[in-house]
Amino acid sequence: MQTGGFTQYIDVAQIALYGFWIFFAGLIWYLHREDKREGYPLDSDRTERSGGRVKVEGFPAVPSPKTFLLADGSSVQAPRADGADRRTIAATPLGNGEGAALQPTGNPMVDGVGPAAYAQRQDVPECMVDGSPMIVPMRTVSGWHINSRDPDPRGMTVVGCDGVAAGKVSDVWVDKAEPQIRYLEMQPADGGGAVLVPYGFIVYDAGRRLAKVNALTGAQFAQVPRTASSEQVTRLEEDRITGYYGGGTLYATPDRLGPVL
């Protein structure tokens, strides 16, 4: 008669190992489920027999809504029932297959097509801990200056990829959280409202006092989305502005649509 068969091949270390495996599998499941609070369920171009779009959730399914309290006292739920972006796309597919490339039907830089696309973020400014706007023109904050070793863009002429002057830089917009320039504020030559130029699209020619923007032609600065306020920029405005310049890298001139090689 054999006794102790169970304890002969099961010990504390093995039980701990199995327990860890179970815990780790549960952790992976939980984290994968939580990361679906934004962007899910995915929208598909395919439609169901009922006429609605096919919703892609995968496994595990999208979690139930959870309420998050924000620093300003407001709250937001994720996932959101109204979170789907249903804007009409001003473009038509070039093929019948799912995911086919899109051909713009209007001005893609204004319509937000391709590299000009932007998200429908909240139309409120990014804020500091004290509730003040994070990105502001330097004229509105004290104690800020441009290092003497760096070129001061104020007064420089902004030119497009075609060499045409669009206006002059009147101020710089700074990020108070990460001390750096985010935008140049340009006063257009035609006298229209101020235009923001994302700093990453600018190349200086300090000797000639030029701020070159290869993303746009001189004339295309007239259609850059404006800000509602002269002293702050909202999240939605930032995405629209940056999207416009990003779109120009492909759509500013017809030759940019051709093959590279």
Buried (B, 14 or more C-beta within 10 A) or exposed (E): EEEEEEEEEEEEEEEEEEEEEEEEEEEEEEEEBEEBBEEBBEBEEEEEEEEEBEEEEEEEEBBEEEEEEEEEEEEEBBBEEEBEEEEEBBBEBEEEEEEEEBEBEEBBBBBBBBBBBBEBBEEBBBBEEEEEBBBBBBBBEEEBEBEEEEBBBBEBBBBBBEEBBBBBBBBBBBBBEEEEBBBBBBBBBEEEEBBBBBBEBBEBEEEEBBBBBBBBBBEBBBEBBBBEEBEBBBBBBBBBBBBBBBBBBBBBBEEEEEEEE
